[in-house]
Amino acid sequence: MKVRVDAAACVGHGRCYELAPGVFGEDERGHCRVLLPDVPPEQQKPARAAEANCPERAIQIEA
């Protein structure tokens, strides 16, 4: 699966990199950045949890 973040929508709550630190990180402003655009199987469950918990719905996952 692939993951991307709408940088314009992200305001830096940090839930994504707390829930899926192997997939997401933070930039210098605390906003989400994608570390693994092609998510391996062992990281898919945390990536989906991050998507579900993003208040701005800034994370998009494609199967």
C-alpha positions as CSV (number, residue, x, y, z in Angstrom):
1,M,0.0,0.0,0.0
2,K,1.0,3.6,-0.5
3,V,0.6,6.5,1.8
4,R,0.8,10.3,1.4
5,V,0.1,13.4,3.4
6,D,-1.7,16.6,2.4
7,A,0.8,19.0,3.8
8,A,-1.6,21.9,3.5
9,A,-4.1,20.1,5.7
10,C,-1.7,19.0,8.4
11,V,-1.4,21.2,11.4
12,G,1.0,19.1,13.4
13,H,-1.0,17.2,16.1
14,G,1.6,14.4,15.8
15,R,-0.7,11.5,16.2
16,C,0.6,10.0,13.0
17,Y,4.2,9.7,14.1
18,E,3.2,8.7,17.6
19,L,1.1,5.8,16.2
20,A,3.3,4.8,13.2
21,P,6.8,6.1,13.9
22,G,8.2,3.7,11.2
23,V,6.0,5.3,8.5
24,F,5.8,9.0,9.6
25,G,8.1,11.5,11.0
26,E,8.0,15.2,11.8
27,D,9.5,18.1,10.0
28,E,11.1,21.2,11.6
29,R,7.6,22.6,12.4
30,G,6.2,19.4,13.9
31,H,4.1,18.6,10.9
32,C,3.9,15.1,9.4
33,R,6.3,13.9,6.8
34,V,6.2,10.5,5.1
35,L,9.2,8.3,5.8
36,L,8.0,5.2,3.9
37,P,5.7,6.1,0.9
38,D,5.5,2.4,0.1
39,V,4.3,0.8,3.4
40,P,5.6,-2.7,4.0
41,P,3.1,-5.3,5.4
42,E,4.4,-5.1,9.0
43,Q,3.8,-1.3,9.1
44,Q,0.3,-1.3,7.5
45,K,-1.7,-1.7,10.7
46,P,0.0,1.3,12.4
47,A,-0.3,3.4,9.2
48,R,-4.0,2.7,9.1
49,A,-4.3,3.7,12.8
50,A,-2.6,7.0,12.0
51,E,-4.9,7.6,9.1
52,A,-8.0,6.9,11.3
53,N,-6.7,9.2,14.0
54,C,-5.7,12.2,12.0
55,P,-8.2,15.0,13.0
56,E,-7.6,16.9,9.7
57,R,-7.9,13.7,7.5
58,A,-4.5,14.7,6.0
59,I,-3.3,11.1,5.5
60,Q,-4.4,9.2,2.4
61,I,-3.8,5.5,2.0
62,E,-4.0,3.6,-1.3
63,A,-4.2,-0.1,-1.3
